[in-house]
Amino acid sequence: YIADRMEDAFRKNDEASDEFIDALEYAQDNTFTRKLEQGTAGGAAQNFINRVPIARQIVPFVRTPSNLILRAIERSGPVALLSKKFRDKLLRGTPDEKATMLGRLALSSTVVGSAVFAALDGKITGAGPADVDQNRLWQMAGNKPYHIKVGDVEFGYNRLDPIFMPIGAIANAIEAGNYTAGAGEIENIILAISTTIS
């Protein structure tokens, strides 16, 4: 069985088959280990660290954190359009890739829009007020940082990154408006978030 699978995975000239490449890319995407592309910030950082070994003592990991951030961006509604890889697949990909990107864009826009309204309603929390005393009072009032309330049930989402990273950013933006901005500034923050989503 294994010999047959290996023979299926590689062509006669030892090139990997399309199925093998697809499987490898899927595995790398889901473990956040995909090679960073040249010409990107992550790729430049990794090249620098490879050229200057002492830098590895300061920043030991580049690939996985960079891929986590890219995944969060790709799952952040219209913000995903900032990703070159996302745009390339959306505009020049195969029909399957285009459909996947459109589906991700639609789903993430819906999730981001829902998160904005849930955060405005207090059902999703971020870090809370930046001021230490205000934050202590906020938590004494029963609020928990980075939690989602569904009916009487609350659960923390801060350990579910990168999927929930955009939701935390939205909740923090809403809370920043609530605790540090005046009424006019809150309206501007909400307008900016709404414009990003639409």
Buried (B, 14 or more C-beta within 10 A) or exposed (E): EEEEEEEEBEEEEEEEEEEBEEEEEEEBBEEBEBEBEEEBEBBEBBEEBEEEEEBEEEEEEBBEBBBBBBBBBBBBBBBBBEBEBBBEBBEEBEEEBBEBBEEBBEEBBEBBBBBBEBBBEEBBBBBBBEEEEEBEEBBEEEBBBBBBBEEEEBEEBBEBBBEBBBBBBBBBBBBBBBBEEEEEEBEEBBEEBEEBBE
